[in-house]
Amino acid sequence: ILKKWLKLEFSLNKVIINEKIKCDLISYIDNFKNGQKWYNERHVRYKTGILLEGEPGNGKTSLALSIAQHLGYQYLSVNLADLAIPLDNITTQCSGKYVIVFEDIDVCFNMRESSNPKVSFDSMLKILDGYSLDENIIIILTTNHIEKLDPALIRSGRIDKIFEIKNPTKIEIEEYVNIFFNCDIKL
């Protein structure tokens, strides 16, 4: 199942997560966006991989959408567990600047075992390596259970940065409620 959003209404300013993590993430993606020359000089594919891990409902998907909007990239969300076409066919849809999100990677892969016959571990590794993708791509994996992931899936070069999205603090919950309801509520 693929979801493609071309016009996003998400903003990094409205995603409520730990401020240090948000700043680190913004810095990382801005450095990537402005770093094509660095990749070219080293003959490295101009792509990056990010893993967002943490409890369900903490904003990993909203954060991924916000990254795409922040960069001005197109967004593609892939649910591997329900994918009805071979995984290799996904890459043909992504020409240009994309954020490709593979949601809940731990649901599809428990170590190297795939829950979906259309999705092989090897084809996932090839995508993460960037062989079948255009350049200028950001791949984001989300997971609720990093411990279920094979180290080969998240090694450096495939996943370049891991961000743990923790449960919100009381202050972050207040901030979210105040943005959502456009008010000033203290919990």
C-alpha contacts under 8 A as a table, 3 or more apart, distances in Angstrom:
res1	aa1	res2	aa2	distance
1	I	78	V	6.07
1	I	79	N	5.49
1	I	80	L	7.43
1	I	82	D	5.93
1	I	83	L	4.98
1	I	84	A	6.87
2	L	76	L	6.87
2	L	77	S	5.65
2	L	78	V	4.90
2	L	79	N	6.62
2	L	83	L	7.78
3	K	76	L	5.76
3	K	77	S	4.98
3	K	78	V	6.67
4	K	74	Q	7.85
4	K	75	Y	5.74
4	K	76	L	4.63
4	K	77	S	6.35
5	W	8	L	6.33
5	W	74	Q	6.89
5	W	75	Y	5.53
5	W	76	L	6.78
6	L	74	Q	5.61
6	L	75	Y	6.57
8	L	65	L	7.26
8	L	66	S	7.94
8	L	69	Q	6.22
9	E	69	Q	7.84
10	F	14	K	7.28
10	F	15	V	7.95
10	F	62	S	7.13
10	F	65	L	6.33
10	F	66	S	5.00
10	F	69	Q	6.74
11	S	14	K	5.32
11	S	15	V	6.65
11	S	66	S	5.05
11	S	69	Q	6.92
11	S	70	H	7.02
12	L	15	V	5.22
12	L	63	L	7.00
12	L	66	S	5.18
12	L	67	I	6.95
12	L	70	H	6.97
13	N	16	I	7.71
14	K	176	Y	7.83
14	K	179	I	7.39
15	V	59	G	7.21
15	V	62	S	6.90
15	V	63	L	6.35
15	V	66	S	7.63
16	I	59	G	7.66
16	I	168	P	7.92
16	I	172	E	6.16
16	I	173	I	7.93
16	I	175	E	7.26
16	I	176	Y	6.15
17	I	21	I	7.18
17	I	22	K	6.55
17	I	58	N	7.93
17	I	59	G	7.64
17	I	165	I	7.02
17	I	166	K	7.77
17	I	168	P	6.65
17	I	172	E	6.86
18	N	21	I	5.37
18	N	22	K	6.24
18	N	165	I	7.75
18	N	166	K	7.80
18	N	168	P	7.50
18	N	172	E	7.65
19	E	22	K	4.98
19	E	23	C	6.10
20	K	23	C	5.11
20	K	24	D	6.08
21	I	24	D	5.07
21	I	25	L	6.01
21	I	163	F	7.12
21	I	165	I	7.97
22	K	25	L	5.10
22	K	26	I	6.09
23	C	26	I	5.16
23	C	27	S	6.04
24	D	27	S	5.15
24	D	28	Y	6.06
25	L	28	Y	5.02
25	L	29	I	6.21
25	L	163	F	7.83
26	I	29	I	5.34
26	I	30	D	5.97
26	I	67	I	7.98
27	S	30	D	5.20
27	S	31	N	6.02
28	Y	31	N	5.20
28	Y	32	F	6.26
29	I	32	F	4.93
29	I	33	K	6.11
29	I	67	I	7.75
29	I	71	L	7.95
30	D	33	K	5.02
30	D	34	N	6.18
30	D	71	L	7.74
31	N	34	N	5.20
31	N	35	G	5.72
32	F	35	G	5.00
32	F	36	Q	7.14
32	F	48	T	7.61
33	K	36	Q	6.93
33	K	71	L	7.43
33	K	136	N	8.00
34	N	37	K	7.97
35	G	38	W	5.36
35	G	39	Y	6.74
36	Q	39	Y	5.18
36	Q	40	N	6.16
36	Q	46	Y	6.29
37	K	40	N	5.04
37	K	41	E	6.05
38	W	41	E	5.31
38	W	42	R	6.51
39	Y	42	R	5.35
39	Y	43	H	6.07
39	Y	44	V	5.02
39	Y	45	R	6.51
39	Y	46	Y	5.68
40	N	43	H	4.94
40	N	44	V	6.16
40	N	45	R	7.53
40	N	46	Y	7.37
41	E	44	V	7.81
45	R	130	G	6.98
45	R	135	E	6.41
46	Y	135	E	5.08
46	Y	136	N	5.37
46	Y	137	I	7.18
47	K	130	G	6.92
47	K	135	E	5.82
47	K	136	N	5.32
47	K	137	I	4.84
47	K	138	I	5.71
47	K	139	I	7.69
48	T	137	I	6.68
48	T	138	I	5.06
48	T	139	I	6.24
48	T	157	G	7.79
48	T	158	R	7.33
48	T	159	I	6.97
48	T	160	D	6.29
49	G	128	L	7.01
49	G	138	I	5.85
49	G	139	I	4.68
49	G	140	I	5.76
49	G	141	L	7.71
49	G	157	G	7.67
49	G	158	R	5.76
49	G	159	I	4.22
49	G	160	D	5.27
49	G	161	K	6.73
50	I	138	I	7.50
50	I	139	I	6.21
50	I	140	I	4.72
50	I	141	L	6.30
50	I	159	I	5.33
50	I	160	D	5.97
50	I	161	K	4.98
50	I	162	I	5.80
50	I	163	F	7.60
51	L	140	I	5.67
51	L	141	L	4.77
51	L	142	T	5.82
51	L	143	T	7.60
51	L	154	I	7.75
51	L	159	I	6.50
51	L	161	K	6.40
51	L	162	I	4.69
51	L	163	F	6.19
52	L	60	K	6.15
52	L	140	I	7.15
52	L	141	L	6.20
52	L	142	T	4.82
52	L	143	T	6.49
52	L	162	I	6.12
52	L	163	F	5.08
52	L	164	E	6.00
52	L	165	I	6.65
53	E	60	K	7.50
53	E	142	T	5.74
53	E	143	T	4.87
53	E	144	N	5.70
53	E	145	H	7.20
53	E	146	I	6.58
53	E	162	I	7.46
53	E	163	F	6.32
53	E	164	E	4.92
53	E	165	I	5.87
54	G	58	N	7.19
54	G	60	K	7.96
54	G	143	T	6.58
54	G	144	N	4.99
54	G	145	H	7.20
54	G	164	E	5.66
54	G	165	I	4.99
54	G	166	K	5.79
54	G	167	N	7.84
55	E	58	N	6.17
55	E	144	N	5.28
55	E	165	I	7.41
55	E	166	K	6.81
55	E	167	N	6.86
56	P	59	G	7.98
56	P	144	N	6.11
57	G	60	K	7.51
58	N	165	I	6.55
58	N	166	K	6.90
58	N	167	N	6.17
58	N	168	P	7.20
59	G	62	S	5.11
59	G	63	L	5.88
59	G	165	I	7.63
60	K	63	L	5.07
60	K	64	A	6.28
60	K	142	T	6.72
60	K	165	I	7.05
61	T	64	A	5.04
61	T	65	L	6.29
61	T	103	E	7.80
61	T	142	T	7.69
62	S	65	L	5.11
62	S	66	S	6.09
63	L	66	S	4.97
63	L	67	I	6.19
64	A	67	I	5.11
64	A	68	A	6.52
64	A	99	V	7.75
64	A	101	V	7.22
64	A	140	I	7.21
65	L	68	A	5.26
65	L	69	Q	6.41
65	L	75	Y	6.93
66	S	69	Q	5.06
66	S	70	H	5.94
67	I	70	H	5.03
67	I	71	L	6.21
67	I	99	V	7.86
68	A	71	L	5.32
68	A	72	G	5.89
68	A	73	Y	4.89
68	A	74	Q	6.24
68	A	75	Y	6.04
68	A	98	Y	7.43
68	A	99	V	5.78
69	Q	72	G	4.93
69	Q	73	Y	6.27
69	Q	74	Q	7.77
70	H	73	Y	7.83
73	Y	97	K	5.16
73	Y	98	Y	5.10
73	Y	99	V	6.37
74	Q	97	K	6.26
74	Q	98	Y	4.71
74	Q	99	V	6.17
75	Y	98	Y	5.69
75	Y	99	V	4.92
75	Y	100	I	6.03
75	Y	101	V	7.70
76	L	98	Y	7.20
76	L	99	V	6.29
76	L	100	I	4.80
76	L	101	V	6.12
77	S	100	I	5.94
77	S	101	V	4.69
77	S	102	F	6.12
77	S	103	E	6.96
78	V	83	L	7.56
78	V	100	I	7.44
78	V	101	V	5.97
78	V	102	F	4.92
78	V	103	E	6.20
79	N	82	D	5.83
79	N	83	L	6.10
79	N	102	F	6.15
79	N	103	E	5.50
79	N	104	D	7.49
80	L	83	L	5.00
80	L	102	F	6.78
80	L	103	E	7.20
80	L	105	I	7.17
80	L	108	C	5.95
80	L	116	N	7.36
80	L	119	V	7.00
81	A	107	V	6.52
81	A	108	C	4.96
81	A	115	S	6.49
81	A	116	N	5.79
82	D	116	N	7.31
83	L	86	P	7.53
83	L	87	L	7.63
83	L	116	N	7.51
83	L	118	K	6.97
83	L	119	V	7.70
84	A	118	K	6.72
85	I	89	N	6.89
85	I	118	K	6.21
86	P	89	N	5.63
86	P	90	I	7.57
86	P	118	K	4.72
86	P	119	V	6.18
87	L	90	I	5.56
87	L	91	T	7.90
87	L	118	K	6.38
87	L	119	V	5.37
87	L	120	S	7.63
87	L	123	S	6.78
87	L	124	M	7.40
88	D	91	T	6.11
88	D	92	T	7.89
88	D	123	S	6.48
88	D	127	I	7.89
88	D	132	S	7.85
89	N	92	T	5.72
89	N	93	Q	7.58
90	I	93	Q	5.73
90	I	94	C	7.38
91	T	94	C	5.45
91	T	127	I	7.79
91	T	132	S	6.34
91	T	133	L	5.73
92	T	95	S	7.15
92	T	133	L	7.79
94	C	97	K	7.81
94	C	98	Y	6.58
94	C	133	L	7.30
94	C	134	D	7.19
95	S	98	Y	7.63
95	S	133	L	7.96
95	S	134	D	6.07
96	G	134	D	6.73
96	G	135	E	7.52
96	G	136	N	7.00
96	G	137	I	7.74
97	K	135	E	7.71
97	K	136	N	5.38
97	K	137	I	5.72
98	Y	136	N	7.11
98	Y	137	I	5.07
98	Y	138	I	6.30
99	V	137	I	6.02
99	V	138	I	4.73
99	V	139	I	5.83
99	V	140	I	7.12
100	I	137	I	7.41
100	I	138	I	6.24
100	I	139	I	4.86
100	I	140	I	6.10
101	V	139	I	5.91
101	V	140	I	4.65
101	V	141	L	5.77
101	V	142	T	7.47
102	F	105	I	6.18
102	F	139	I	7.67
102	F	140	I	6.25
102	F	141	L	4.89
102	F	142	T	6.45
103	E	141	L	6.05
103	E	142	T	5.07
103	E	143	T	7.06
104	D	107	V	5.57
104	D	108	C	7.31
104	D	141	L	7.16
104	D	142	T	5.03
104	D	143	T	4.59
104	D	144	N	6.75
105	I	108	C	5.43
105	I	109	F	6.08
105	I	141	L	6.31
105	I	142	T	6.08
105	I	143	T	5.63
106	D	109	F	5.03
106	D	110	N	5.86
106	D	143	T	5.69
106	D	144	N	7.12
106	D	145	H	6.22
106	D	146	I	7.20
106	D	148	K	6.09
106	D	149	L	6.21
107	V	110	N	7.00
107	V	115	S	7.45
108	C	113	E	7.97
108	C	114	S	5.40
108	C	115	S	5.06
108	C	116	N	6.61
109	F	112	R	5.98
109	F	113	E	5.45
109	F	114	S	4.70
109	F	115	S	6.48
109	F	121	F	7.56
109	F	148	K	7.66
109	F	149	L	6.83
110	N	113	E	5.37
110	N	114	S	6.74
110	N	148	K	5.26
110	N	149	L	5.99
110	N	150	D	7.38
111	M	148	K	5.73
111	M	149	L	4.89
111	M	150	D	4.24
112	R	121	F	5.93
112	R	149	L	7.86
112	R	150	D	6.22
113	E	121	F	7.26
114	S	117	P	6.89
114	S	119	V	6.65
114	S	120	S	6.35
114	S	121	F	6.68
116	N	119	V	5.47
116	N	120	S	7.77
117	P	120	S	6.82
119	V	123	S	7.01
119	V	124	M	7.32
120	S	123	S	5.31
120	S	124	M	6.41
121	F	124	M	5.13
121	F	125	L	6.30
122	D	125	L	5.07
122	D	126	K	6.30
123	S	126	K	5.05
123	S	127	I	6.33
124	M	127	I	5.18
124	M	128	L	6.26
125	L	128	L	5.03
125	L	129	D	6.06
125	L	152	A	8.00
125	L	153	L	6.43
125	L	158	R	7.70
126	K	129	D	5.00
126	K	130	G	6.30
126	K	131	Y	5.90
126	K	132	S	6.90
127	I	130	G	5.00
127	I	131	Y	6.26
127	I	132	S	5.96
127	I	133	L	6.84
128	L	131	Y	7.95
128	L	139	I	7.23
128	L	153	L	7.96
128	L	158	R	5.03
128	L	159	I	7.45
129	D	157	G	7.08
129	D	158	R	5.46
130	G	133	L	5.23
130	G	134	D	7.66
130	G	135	E	7.81
133	L	137	I	7.59
134	D	137	I	6.86
143	T	146	I	6.10
145	H	148	K	5.70
145	H	149	L	7.51
146	I	149	L	5.49
149	L	153	L	6.77
149	L	154	I	7.50
150	D	153	L	5.50
150	D	154	I	7.18
151	P	154	I	5.43
151	P	155	R	5.85
152	A	155	R	5.35
153	L	158	R	7.01
153	L	159	I	7.65
154	I	158	R	6.08
154	I	159	I	5.03
155	R	158	R	5.76
155	R	159	I	5.80
155	R	160	D	7.63
156	S	159	I	5.29
156	S	160	D	5.16
156	S	161	K	7.95
157	G	160	D	5.64
159	I	162	I	7.26
168	P	171	I	7.86
168	P	172	E	5.54
168	P	173	I	6.13
169	T	172	E	5.11
169	T	173	I	6.23
170	K	173	I	5.10
170	K	174	E	6.24
170	K	187	L	7.43
171	I	174	E	5.09
171	I	175	E	6.17
172	E	175	E	4.96
172	E	176	Y	6.16
173	I	176	Y	5.12
173	I	177	V	6.15
174	E	177	V	5.15
174	E	178	N	6.04
174	E	185	I	6.65
174	E	186	K	6.21
174	E	187	L	6.45
175	E	178	N	5.16
175	E	179	I	6.22
176	Y	179	I	5.19
176	Y	180	F	5.99
177	V	180	F	5.04
177	V	181	F	5.91
177	V	182	N	7.83
177	V	183	C	7.89
177	V	185	I	7.37
178	N	181	F	5.35
178	N	182	N	5.21
178	N	183	C	4.90
178	N	184	D	5.44
178	N	185	I	6.19
179	I	182	N	5.02
179	I	183	C	7.07
